[in-house]
Structure formats: C-alpha cells, structure tokens
Amino acid sequence: MVGVPRWSIVVPVKRPEFAKTRLADTVGELRPHMARAFAADTVSAALACPLVRSVLVVTDDAEASAETSLLGADVVTDAPGSGLNAALRHGAEVLRGTSPDVAVATLSADLPALRPAELSQVLAAAAQYRTSFLADAAGIGTTLYAAAPGAPFEPRFGGRSRAAHRANGAVELDVPDVPSVRRDIDTAVDLWDAMRLGLGPRTESVVVQLDAAF
C-alpha cells in the first residue's frame, strides 16, 4: 500500500506455566504446547503480512524463543520481568533503539486464526493515528495496540484494556470484517470459534492431538 508505513510488531509470549491457564480443563497436559502453537501461528501470520517489516518476540520461554526464531522473528528476553505492559515497552524500546522512527504495534500472542490480509487492513487503519488499538471479539480486551512513528508507546493491557486504552487517548479502530485479528483465545468457547475461522497449522496439529486423547 503506497504511503502506508511498515510496522514492527512486538509479540509477548509468557512462560508455559503461566500461559492459558483457563484452558487447563479443556486441553490438560497439552496446555503448554497449545500456548506455544498459538504464539507460533500468530508470529508466522504477522511475518507474512505485507505491512510488517519485522516481528520481535519478548519471552523467557526457551522453546518459544527457538521456534519463533526459526520462523524469522527476532527474540529478546523479558528483561524487566515486571508484567505484560513492561515487557511490551521493553520490546518497543529495543526496536526504537535501533530505528527511532519505526512504527511499533503489539499483537496478542494468542491469535491462532490470524490472517495476514486482515492484519494489513488493521495496520493500514492504524497508520492514520498517533496511537490506536483494536478491541477483541468480546469487546472488553485488546488484541492490537499501535503507535505511529514518533508517538509514545503506552500499552494498557490487562483486564478491561479496551476502556484503559481509550482513557489513555488511543483511538479505537473501527475496521470491519477482521475477525481473525480480534479472536484471541482465553476459553474453550474462544478456541472453538477460532476453529470455525480456521486455525494455523501448529495449533491445528495440537487440536488433532487433543481429539485423539479424547
């Protein structure tokens, strides 16, 4: 898209013991594998998006680090160790330390149905504002937060982050027909909805194992 910046994307990946705990009753011992598969499919789709110049994964999980590196992402450790927003700010600081004028966005690491074309639509819309965000499918949380070149990177993830981002001055993006960018996974119902949209290959392979186990 002519005149639209290419974005560097920060993807935070939790250690497996802390990831997707609400899915434990549904996926059992496969929970760590499911969480890593979500992240890998998210990173793979983001890297395939034409408006993405790079993906930076922030994680202390060695397996997630290795897998996303093989996909083409850069990886840094969660040096602050002070929660999600601190990890995201750390990622943005790393990116802007080498490219001060880069446009930075963050994606949730649990978007296994993500489609590159839909992500392009959202990032093109985000380019119109200094800071912006996309609400999740439930309309309570956030799946993407974006800061244009020169804009402060001030994510407010956690709990009712849609309201928190709006209160901090970020523009809520009204982009139709991008369900894969909104469909994060916290519960079994979310996972079934993502299956309806079409899962990425790594998540699909874990779901196959899940079906076999039952």
LINNOR-V773806 format. One line per field, one symbol per residue. phi: phi as a letter, one per 30 degrees, with the letter a starting at -180 (. if undefined). A space follows every 10 residues. Layout:
BEGIN
phi: ???
END
This chain:
BEGIN
phi: .dicdccccc bdbddedcch ddceddchdd eddddddedd dddddddddd ccdabcccac cdddeddddd djddbbdded hbjddddddd eddddddcbe cddcbbcddb bdceceddde ddddddddbd baacddddic cbcbbbbdei ddcbdbdjid deddddddjd dddccdhbdd dcddbcbddd dddddddjdd dddedddddd dddc
END
